[in-house]
Amino acid sequence: MIDRIGSVESIQPGKQHGPQNRVHSTVNTDSIVLSLEAREQGELYRAVELVSSAPDARQNRVAELKRKIQDPSYLNDTLIQSTADKIMKSFGF
């Protein structure tokens, strides 16, 4: 003989059984958290890339100075003394 383990609910009228037509709205988003070191490295990388891609704004000035230095009359005692004074002044002397 088999004994009944639990009660069996009868299907009552008005109750819906099975899948219901409800819409569940869930928003799944992915996110990451970067460490301070990673953010600093990223900023440094972007700065290096920016500097590397920027044109050398002083190319004209460098070419002009190279041309002047090759001229023997350009380097004279007055120019050397003036340059030395500017260097000393920049160091606070």
C-alpha positions in Angstrom: 0.0 0.0 0.0 1.2 3.6 -0.8 0.7 6.3 1.7 0.1 9.9 0.7 3.2 12.1 1.5 1.7 15.5 1.1 -1.6 17.1 0.2 -2.4 17.7 -3.4 -3.8 21.1 -4.2 -6.7 21.0 -6.6 -6.7 23.5 -9.4 -8.9 26.3 -8.5 -10.8 28.3 -11.2 -9.3 31.7 -11.8 -5.8 30.8 -10.8 -3.3 30.8 -13.7 -0.8 28.1 -13.8 2.2 28.0 -16.1 4.2 30.9 -17.5 2.9 34.3 -16.8 3.1 37.2 -19.3 5.0 39.7 -17.1 7.8 41.8 -18.4 10.7 42.1 -16.1 13.0 44.9 -16.8 16.6 44.4 -15.7 19.6 46.4 -16.7 22.8 44.6 -16.6 25.9 46.9 -16.9 29.5 45.9 -16.8 31.9 48.1 -15.0 35.6 48.2 -14.0 37.5 50.0 -11.4 41.0 51.2 -12.1 43.5 51.7 -9.4 45.1 55.1 -8.9 48.4 53.7 -10.4 46.6 52.5 -13.5 44.9 55.9 -14.0 48.2 57.7 -13.5 49.9 55.4 -16.0 47.1 56.1 -18.5 47.5 59.8 -18.1 51.3 59.5 -18.5 50.8 57.4 -21.7 48.4 60.0 -23.2 50.8 62.8 -22.3 53.7 61.0 -24.0 51.6 60.3 -27.1 50.5 63.9 -27.3 54.1 65.2 -27.0 55.4 62.7 -29.5 52.8 63.6 -32.1 53.2 67.4 -31.7 55.5 69.0 -34.2 58.7 70.6 -33.0 57.7 74.2 -32.9 61.4 75.3 -32.7 62.7 73.6 -35.8 63.0 77.0 -37.5 64.8 78.5 -34.6 67.2 75.5 -34.3 68.0 75.7 -38.1 68.6 79.5 -37.8 71.0 79.1 -34.8 72.9 76.3 -36.6 73.3 78.6 -39.6 74.5 81.5 -37.3 77.0 79.3 -35.4 78.6 78.2 -38.7 79.3 81.9 -39.4 82.7 82.7 -37.8 81.8 86.4 -37.2 78.7 85.4 -35.1 80.6 84.0 -32.1 82.4 86.9 -30.6 83.4 88.0 -27.0 80.3 90.1 -26.6 77.9 87.3 -27.5 79.8 84.8 -25.3 79.8 87.2 -22.3 76.1 88.0 -22.8 75.2 84.3 -22.9 77.3 83.6 -19.8 75.5 86.4 -18.0 72.1 85.0 -18.9 73.1 81.6 -17.7 74.4 82.9 -14.4 71.3 85.0 -13.9 69.1 82.0 -14.5 70.9 80.3 -11.6 70.4 83.3 -9.4 73.9 84.7 -9.5 
